[in-house]
Amino acid sequence: APAIGLNTASYFLRFYVAPKLHQTITNSDPRWIGAWWAGYLVFGALALIFSPLMATFPRVLPRAAIRKRRLEEVETNLIGQKNEEAEKPSLKDLFKTLKRLLTNKTYFCNTMAAIFYVFGYIPYGFFMNKYLQIQYLLTPSFANTMTGSVAFVSSAVGLLSAGIVITIFKPRARYLAGWNIVTSLISAFGLMAYALLGCSANNNALILKK
């Protein structure tokens, strides 16, 4: 879905934001503003068409409802009438659970690493299109194509290949954790290397000086 949205935006960004106006610049000019609003009209119209059809689907499919009813009957026959009231959660249990989680070094370090990674990568991901336009002098349309096609295709290939390798070789959890560390370091160094790359004709200092 994200790839479809980005590629659709890439197509409409080839056209000027105000189609009725006669623009004097091309889409390779930094001042170019594409028709960013056109994609909303397309997907909004599709949503209006398919939403009533989706609303006609039942909450539970008939076969799933039958299976659920049979499972409940089996559980009722095995357990019988439940006379004991379920223990209500308390604030004391909450603190015990939090303490147990925070003292688990593996869980705590893994959670903190995920938080730092997400908060560090989200701004970069949001401004990737603009970064490609400024750093490599790409048009908005081509920048969206690169973000929508190359990035998501690479992610899909990585996930599928990882699933195949894990299914065939069945490595231990320790090896998988070590490999995650290696790939995270490679990703971090790759992102830092982006600062050393760019278009030789793009000298922002000279632009600001002018």
C-alpha positions in Angstrom: 0.0 0.0 0.0 2.7 2.6 0.8 4.4 1.8 -2.5 1.2 2.3 -4.4 0.6 5.6 -2.7 4.2 6.9 -3.3 4.1 5.8 -7.0 0.7 7.5 -7.5 2.1 10.7 -5.9 5.1 10.4 -8.2 2.8 10.4 -11.3 0.8 13.4 -10.2 3.8 15.4 -9.1 4.8 15.6 -12.8 1.9 18.1 -13.3 1.8 21.6 -11.9 -0.1 22.2 -8.7 -2.5 24.6 -10.6 -3.2 22.9 -14.0 -5.0 25.9 -15.4 -2.0 28.2 -15.0 0.7 28.4 -17.6 3.9 27.6 -15.7 7.2 29.0 -16.9 9.4 26.5 -15.1 9.9 22.7 -15.5 9.5 20.0 -12.9 13.3 19.9 -12.5 13.3 23.4 -11.1 13.5 23.5 -7.2 10.5 26.0 -7.2 8.3 23.4 -8.9 5.2 22.3 -6.8 3.5 19.3 -8.2 -0.2 18.4 -8.0 0.0 16.8 -4.6 -3.8 17.0 -4.1 -4.7 14.8 -7.1 -3.9 11.6 -5.3 -6.4 12.4 -2.6 -9.1 12.7 -5.1 -8.3 9.4 -6.7 -8.1 7.4 -3.5 -11.1 9.3 -2.0 -13.2 8.3 -4.9 -12.1 4.7 -4.6 -12.9 4.8 -0.9 -16.4 6.0 -1.6 -16.9 3.2 -4.1 -15.6 0.3 -2.1 -16.6 1.4 1.4 -20.3 0.5 1.0 -19.2 -2.9 -0.4 -17.0 -3.5 2.6 -19.7 -2.5 5.0 -21.9 -5.3 3.7 -19.5 -8.0 5.0 -20.6 -9.5 8.3 -18.5 -9.1 11.4 -18.0 -12.8 11.7 -18.0 -15.1 8.7 -20.6 -18.0 9.0 -18.0 -20.8 9.2 -16.0 -18.9 11.8 -19.1 -18.3 13.8 -19.9 -22.1 13.8 -16.4 -23.0 14.8 -16.5 -20.4 17.6 -19.9 -21.8 18.8 -18.6 -25.4 18.9 -15.5 -24.4 20.7 -17.5 -22.6 23.4 -19.8 -25.7 23.8 -16.7 -27.9 24.3 -15.2 -25.5 26.8 -18.5 -25.3 28.7 -18.8 -29.1 28.8 -15.2 -29.6 30.1 -15.0 -26.8 32.6 -18.7 -26.7 33.6 -20.3 -23.8 35.2 -17.9 -21.1 36.2 -18.8 -20.1 39.7 -15.5 -18.6 40.7 -15.2 -14.9 39.9 -12.2 -13.9 38.0 -9.5 -12.1 40.0 -9.7 -8.4 39.4 -6.5 -6.6 38.3 -5.1 -4.2 40.9 -2.6 -1.4 41.0 -0.2 -3.6 43.0 -0.2 -6.2 40.2 0.7 -3.4 37.8 3.8 -2.4 39.7 4.9 -6.0 40.1 4.6 -6.5 36.3 6.5 -3.3 35.5 9.2 -4.3 37.9 9.5 -7.7 36.4 9.8 -6.2 32.9 12.3 -3.5 33.8 14.5 -6.0 35.6 14.6 -8.2 32.5 17.8 -7.0 30.8 17.1 -8.6 27.5 13.6 -7.2 27.2 14.6 -3.8 28.5 17.6 -3.3 26.2 15.6 -4.6 23.2 12.7 -2.2 23.9 15.0 0.8 24.4 16.9 0.0 21.2 13.7 -0.2 19.2 12.5 3.1 20.7 15.8 4.9 19.9 15.8 3.5 16.4 12.2 4.5 15.6 12.6 8.0 17.0 15.8 8.5 15.1 14.6 7.1 11.9 11.1 8.6 11.7 12.2 12.2 10.8 14.7 10.8 8.3 12.0 8.7 6.7 9.5 11.5 6.6 11.9 13.9 4.8 13.5 11.3 2.5 11.8 12.7 -0.6 13.0 16.2 0.1 16.5 14.9 1.0 16.8 13.2 -2.3 15.6 16.3 -4.1 18.1 18.6 -2.4 21.1 16.3 -2.1 20.9 14.6 -5.5 19.0 17.3 -7.5 16.2 14.9 -8.3 12.7 15.9 -9.4 9.9 15.5 -6.9 8.3 12.8 -9.1 11.5 10.8 -9.5 12.3 11.1 -5.7 8.9 9.6 -4.9 9.5 6.8 -7.4 12.8 6.0 -5.8 11.3 6.0 -2.3 8.2 4.0 -3.2 9.8 1.4 -5.5 13.4 0.9 -4.5 13.0 1.1 -0.8 9.9 -1.1 -0.5 11.2 -3.7 -3.0 14.4 -3.9 -1.0 12.5 -4.4 2.2 10.4 -7.1 0.7 13.4 -8.9 -0.7 15.1 -8.7 2.7 12.1 -10.0 4.6 11.4 -12.9 2.2 15.1 -14.0 2.0 15.4 -13.8 5.8 12.2 -16.0 6.1 13.6 -18.5 3.7 17.0 -18.7 5.4 15.4 -19.1 8.9 13.0 -21.8 7.6 15.8 -23.8 5.9 18.6 -23.5 8.4 16.6 -22.9 11.7 19.4 -20.9 13.5 19.3 -20.6 17.3 18.0 -17.4 18.9 21.5 -16.3 19.9 22.6 -16.3 16.3 19.6 -14.4 15.2 20.1 -11.8 17.9 23.7 -11.4 16.8 22.8 -11.1 13.2 20.3 -8.4 14.1 23.1 -6.5 15.8 25.3 -6.8 12.7 22.5 -5.6 10.3 21.7 -2.7 12.6 25.3 -1.6 12.6 25.5 -1.9 8.8 22.3 0.2 8.5 23.5 2.8 10.9 26.8 3.2 9.1 25.0 3.3 5.7 22.8 6.1 6.9 25.8 8.1 8.2 27.5 7.6 4.9 24.7 9.4 3.1 26.1 12.6 4.5 29.3 12.1 2.4 27.4 11.6 -0.8 25.6 14.0 -3.1 25.6 15.8 -6.4 28.8 17.7 -7.2 26.8 20.5 -8.8 24.8 21.1 -5.7 26.8 23.7 -3.7 24.4 25.1 -1.2 27.0 27.6 0.1 27.3 29.2 -3.3 23.5 29.3 -3.6 23.1 31.1 -0.3 26.0 33.4 -1.1 24.3 34.5 -4.3 
